[in-house]
Amino acid sequence: MLAYRVTGGELRLMAANEDRPSEDTLIERYFAPLAGPGGLKLRDDAALIALAEGHELVTTVDMVVSGTHFFADDPADAIAEKVLGVNLSDLAAKGAKPLGFLLAMALPSDWNEDWLALFCKGLGKSALKYGCSLLGGDTTRTKGPLVLSLTAFGAVPNGTMVPRTGAKPGDLIAVTGSIGDGALGLKIRATPELDWVDALNERDFAFLLDRYLRPQPRTAFAEALRTSAHAAMDVSDGLVGDLTKMLRASGVTGILRIEDVPLSSAARAAIAYHPGLLADAVTGGDDYEVLFTLPPERFEMLQARARVSGLQITVIGEVRAGTAPLSVSHHGETFLTRSPSYSHF
């Protein structure tokens, strides 16, 4: 393939890859060191995943696009942590143990090796932290923005995956961690000049921004969830909307009490200054916490197991029979929002 470069006012014919390493070199230099045993050192066109006897494979895929899911000038290592983290969050919500992942990249025309090196550093750090190594993938170029697509694989004992469709009347509705940090962090990243952002102290500012940039998949909670929950999904598009989806998929309805939704101290500080942010916190998405339902008699046991891994779980409502819309209230009053969750379309 040939291309042209303007040099000193003249067009000079050049090879398209003249100033950049070949795809094979990129794989050997940056991606092969991240590959686990199933990746076969990235020397083959396929990966090989061994499952323990009596286990099933759980798969998930997410695509992230520059300008839609992250800012083009976000740190490259944070982008890598996000693309892996959002997929591991899906596996955690199914009760699955991560096994590995495939990564496809469409690199824009202005990419450079420094960016790719930092991206792979972040990817390797996150992969090591969660025990989920690279199995293979694909790289190509695009005239558009950076596009990343990651497919993650996990395993569960036969018949134990936690579905989205299993919520039952009488179940408690609960969630891990805190809600709204990612949505508020996105607002900080997009519009740092807002008055409530300026009112935050340095610690709260950094905490909310980091929660947006670097999701924290709850993989350590997966096994406990698998043994106790009837239904689960991760909160990626907004708590109210995602709970609506889960209950609808289960053929039930429920009640959600906004005053019981767990908020971090940083989120509380922001909302205290600007109360309207509460609606953004429960509908904005980017939380990557696990939303689940379980029988009341299992809650204390699950709470104790969560504490062992340093994780908080909070009851925020109940599942009810019927197909009426989800009831959302705040201190007894109907809680209205413009949109229950983020929508891609």
Summary of the structure (lengths in Angstrom):
residues: 345
radius of gyration: 22.0
end to end distance: 36.4
largest distance: 77.1
contacts: 1137
relative contact order: 0.15
helix: 39%
strand: 27%
